């Protein structure tokens, strides 16, 4: 993802299995419609089966292929492909998806080399802004859908110099701590309601004599290695200094080498660089730098650590058969507030479907993926996936973690902010900050040197 997830970087993606399926497969009498509207899609036809009627407006592109590139990998990419399988079958548009854990570095290379995908799922508004000159503004239908179905702030994340480039695909709740309800119950531990309570619980676990660490963690993610650590810092800045400082930090009005960010780094050091607290199941503090984020929480299932701070989308990483719920093998609680001054701080992220081609079939896919109908289809096949599209029926979310995520993402008392490093220029938020955090956890750089280096990477124009 990060995401992103944000970096939702898992295993290798593949092309849609619907390749080569024809429009006639969805026609009740073997005929197909070929008339096109202004967007290149065909008019509804009485010959269409009930299964294909919902896709009538996107037809007229039979036998075409649309390439899509992203950081979403298996198993999550499997459900992504399932979510548009009926659309692909009925319209005859093959969506050829490719996922990689080197997305952030590979997408600019492909764009600059003239090998851009038709569509890219970009989790960082900063990266989108960097590539906007090569991207295509979104069709009016996509813009209209975003105006209708998303809160106003979301459109701004994909708008550069007044031009809108893509609808959000997902929203994720980052402010969670995963844990084992059984381990907590067996020891009589309570879910902490404040940051101080969480640190006291961590001390209790560290000192209980069984050798099990309170926390496990990992920031490995291919060329995106380091991103989970940026989330940890962002969560602290939101809780410790508040949303105004957070916004100033995103704009570099508050520097990394400022008292507020240094203070947050000190809190992070006492938490995730504390040798008494981490890294359960993997080794010492430095193992966080080499443990992948996908594997980071697995020691919870083995009784080797108690907690992992990670987003809602981590639900996709638990092995098949893992029960996720309040009485399950794993569950999540809200990462607690530090004080009452800033409401309920909630950090989230999302992904934006951006086009680098404007062929009619590309616009058809981009438009369909901005609808509540597609978002609902994705929800139904992807536990752990949440949309900010308010056209998705509430009862479509059947997973407990999705319901919990939606609760916080829609809480009127919540103080929501988009992931800061995703909003920063790509050279910083998806570049120097990741590498510096990796070195920091590996023990090869100091806090002061790290913060100065990130500030130095900030573009001057």
N, C-alpha and C positions, 0 to 999 in steps of 0.2 A: 500499500500500500501501500511510502510507508503505507500503505494503504490501502495506507494508506489504504488498507488499507487504506485507511491511509495506505500503508505499504502492505497490502495483503498478499505477501509474496510467499507462495507455497511450492508446489511442484510444477513440472512442465505442462503447459497448456497444449491444446491440439485443435485441429480444424473441426468445424461443426459437422456432425455426422449426417446432416441433411444435405450434403453436397450433391448436386445433380438432380435433386427432386424437382419435379415439374409442377407447374400450376394445375395441370390437368389431374394431378393426384388428389386435389381437393375439390374438383368439379363433380357435381352429381351426375352429369351426363357425358363427361369426357371432354367438354368444350372449355375454352378459357376466354377471358375478357382481355381485349388488347387496347381499348380506348384509354387515353391518358388525360389527366387533369394538368393544371399549371405546374404541379410539382412532379409530374411524370408518372403519377399513379393512375390506375384504371378506375372507372366508375363501377359501382356495385352491379352485380349481374344476378339475374334470377337463377342462372345455372349453377351458382356456387352452392356448395353444401353448407349446412348449418355451421360446421366446424370452421369453414373458411370465411363466412360472412364478416366476422370482425376485422378481417384484413383486406377487405375489398378496396379501401382507399389507397392501399400501398401496392396494388398490383400493376402489371404492365412491364415488369422487369424480369420476366422468366429467363432463366439461364445465365443470369449475371452473378458476379462474385464481388463481395465487399470485404476488404481486409480490415482487421481490427487488431490493435497491439495494446498490451497492457501489462501490469505487474501482477495480475490475478492468476494464480496457478492452482493446479489440482491439489486438494479436492474441490476448492471453491470454483474453479473454472468449469468443472463438470456441471454444476448447477447453473452457471451462467449460460452455458450452451443449451441446457434443457429449457431455460426460460424463453428462448426465442425459437425453439424447434418448430412449433406450429406455424409461427410467422414465416419461417424459412420454407417450410413444406408448402404452405398455401401460396406464397408469392413467387416461389422459384428463385428467390435471392439466397445464394449461399453466403453465409457469414463465416469467413475464415479467420478464426481467432488464434492469435499467438501470444503466449505469456512468457515472461522471463523475469528472473530476479536481477537483471541488469537493465531494467526498463529506463530508469532515470538517466543512465549514461548512454544507452543505445538509441533512445528516441531522438535526441538532438543530432546524433551522428547520421541517422537515417534521413532526417529532414534535410540536413545540410548537404547530404550526398545525393539528393534527388530520389531517395528510396523511401519516402514517407509512406506510412500506411494510409488507407482511406480514412480510418477513424482511430483515434487513440483515447484510451481511458486514463486521463491525467489526474493524479491525486493531489498535485501541488499547484495552487493558483500562481505561485512564483514561476514555476516551470512553464505553465501555460502562457504567462505574460512574455516570457523569454522567446517563445516560439510563435507568438501571435502574428508576426509579420508573414509567416509562411502558412498560417492556418486560414480556413474559410469561415466567415461569419455564419452563424447558425441560420437556418431557414426561418421565416416569419412564424411558421407553425410551431417550431420549437420555442421561440421567444414567447408566443402566446400561451403555450402550455406552462412555461415556467411562471409567467405572470399569474396564471390562474391557480396553479397547484403548489407553489412553494412560497415560503415566507420571503419577504422582500430582500433580505440580506444575501440570500443564496445567489441571486442573479449577478450581484456585484462581484462575486468571487471569480466569475468567468467573463467579466467585461474588462476590456483593455482599450484605453483611448476611445471610450464611447462605443465600442463595437462588442457585441455579445457573441460568444463563441460556443457555448455548449451547456446543455442541461445537466444538473447534478444527477448522478446515477444512484448513489447510496449516501447514507448518513451513518456515521458510527459514533457510538458513545465511548469515549476514551477513559472516562473517570471511574474505572472499576478496579476492584481487587478480587482476583479469583482465589478461592480457598476450598478446603475440604470440610463440609459440615460435620462429617463423622469425626475427623481429627479434632475439631473444635469441641464437639460434644464429649468425646472421650476424656478430654483434659479439663472440661468445664470452662472453656474460653468463650467469651462473648464477642460478638461482632462490635468493633469499636465505633463510636459515634463522633469522636473528635480526633484530630491529629495526635494530640497528646496521649489519648487513650490507645491509639494505634502503636505509638512508640513504647508505651508502657507494656503493652501486650508483647511487642517484639522483644523487650528486655526479659519478660517473664519466660517466653519460649526459649530464648538464648541461654537462660540460666537454669532451666529445669533439669539438666543433667542427662538428658537422653541423646544428646549430640545432634539432634535435628535442628537445622537452621530455620529461622522464621521466614526467610525470603529466598526465592530463587529468581533468576533473571538471565536474560540473554539479549544481546543487541545485534547478533549476526544476521545479515540479510543480503548476501551477495554484494553488489556494488552499492546497495543502500544501507550497508552496515553502519550502525550508530543511531538510526532513527528512533528506536524505543527510548533511548536516553534523553533525546530532545523532548519527548512527551513527559518524562519525569520532571525535567526542569520546568516545563511549561505549567504543569499542574501546580507546582510549588509557587511559581510567580503569581499565578491567578489567586491562590489562597493567601499568600503572604503579603503581596503588594497591591492586589486588586486589578480590576479590568482596565482602569485608566493607564496604569503603568504598563500593563500587558500590551495595550494598543500602541503606546509610545515606543515600546521595545520593538514591536513589529515594524514600525517606521524608522527605527534607528535614532529616534529622538532620545530614547534611553539606550545607552550603549551596553554591550555585553560587559565591558569593564567598568560598570557603574556599581554604586553601593547596593542597589536593589537586587541586581543579578548576582553579585558576589554573595550577598546574604542568602539568596536562594540556593546557590551552589554549596554553601556551607551546610544548609539543611539536607541537601541531596547527599553530600558526603557522609553525614552522620547516619543516613538511611541506607542507600544502596552501595556505598563503599565501606560500610562498617563490617569489618571481618567477623564480628560476632553475629551478624545478621545474615550474611550471604556467603557463598552461593550454593544453597542446598542441593545436593545431588550431583554437583559438577566439580566443585573444588573451591579455590580461594576467590578473592575479589576479581583478580585478573581474568578468571574463566568467563566472566560476563562478556568480555570482548570477543570471545571465540565461540560462545554458545549461541546457536541460532535462536531467534525469537520463537520460531515454530516449536522448538524442543524445550524452551525455557520452563514451561509449566508442567511438563510431564512428571517431574519428581514428586509433585503433589499426589499423583495417583499411586506412587510407590511409597508414600509416607516419609519422603526424604526432605520435604520442606512444607511449610504451611500456607504460604501466600505468594502470589504473583500479581504485580500491577501490569495490567494489559487491557486492551480495548474489548468491546463487545464482540468484535469479529474474531477474537481468539476462540470463540465457541467452535469454529470450524476445524481447529487443530486437535481437539480431543479425539482420541481413537474411537473407531466405531464401537458402539455398545456402551460408551460412557454416558451415564445419566446426568444431565445438567438440570439442576433445580434445587430448591431450598432443602429438600431431603435426599438429594442425589449424591453422586460421587464428587461432583464439583458444583460450586455455585459462586456468585459474585456479590460483593457489597460495594456501595458507593465509597470512593476514596474520600475520607472525611474532610470537613472544613477545618481551618486553623483558628477561625474566629467567626463572629457573626456580622462583620462589617460589609461583606461582599455577597450577601445572599447565598445561593447554592451554586458555587462555581462548577461549571460543566464545560469540559473541553471535548470537541468533536472534530470530525474530519469528513471528507467526502471525496467523490471522484467526478470528473466532468468529461463528458463524451465530446471530444473536439474533432472536427473534420479537417483533413488536408486535401480533400477532393470534393467537388460539388456536382458530380454526376447524379442524375435523378435517383438511381438506386441507392447511392450513399445517403442522399437527403431523406429517402424513404426510411432507411434503417435508423438514421439519427432522430427522425421525427417519432417513429414508433417507440423508440427507447426513452422518449421524454413523456410518454403517456402513463396515466395511472393503470391502464390495462397491462402494460408490460411490467411495471413495478409490482403489481399484484401477482403476476405470474412468477416473478422472481422470488417474492416473499414465500410463495407456496412451495417452492422447490429448494429453498436455501435457508435452513436454520442458521440464525446468527446474522442474517442480512436485514437491514432496516433501511427504509427509504424516507426521505424528508418530503416526499410527494404526499400532500394531504388528501389526495383522491384515493389512496389505498384504504380500504375498509379496515377498521380496527380489528375486526374478528379474523382478518387474514393472518394475523400474527398468532401462531399457535405455540411457538417456542417461548418458554418462560423468560429466557434472557432477552429475547426480542421485545417482549412486553415490558420488561424492566427498563430496557434501553429507551423505548418510546415514552415511558413515564417521565424519565429525566429530560429527554430531548424536547418534550412538550410542556414541561413544568413551568407555569407562569412566574414562579419565584426563582427560576434558574437564571444564573448569569452565564450565558453561553458565549463562547468564543471559538472560532475556527483555529485549528492547529497553527501555532505561530510560525514554526519553521516552514510550513507549507505556504504561508503567506509571504515570507521573506523572499528576497531575490534567490533564484536557484543556486547561484554560486555560494551563497551563505547557508540557507536552510537545507538544501539538498546537496551540499558540498562540504565546505570547510567545517561546519558545525558537526556533521556526521563523523568526519575523519578525526577531528579534535576530541570528540567524546570517546571514540574508539581508543585513541592514544591515552586519554585520561584514565579509562578503566584498565587499560593494559599497564598503567603505571609508568609510561614513558614521557609524560608531560605534566606540568604543574597546573593548578587552577588559574593562576595569574597569566601564565604563558598561553594557555588555551584561550582564555577570554580575549586577550590582546590579538591573537592570531585570527579569531573569528571577526573581530571588528575590522582588522586590516583587509579582510576579504570582501568587505562591503563595497559594492560598485560605487564609483564616484560620479557617475552620470547615468 
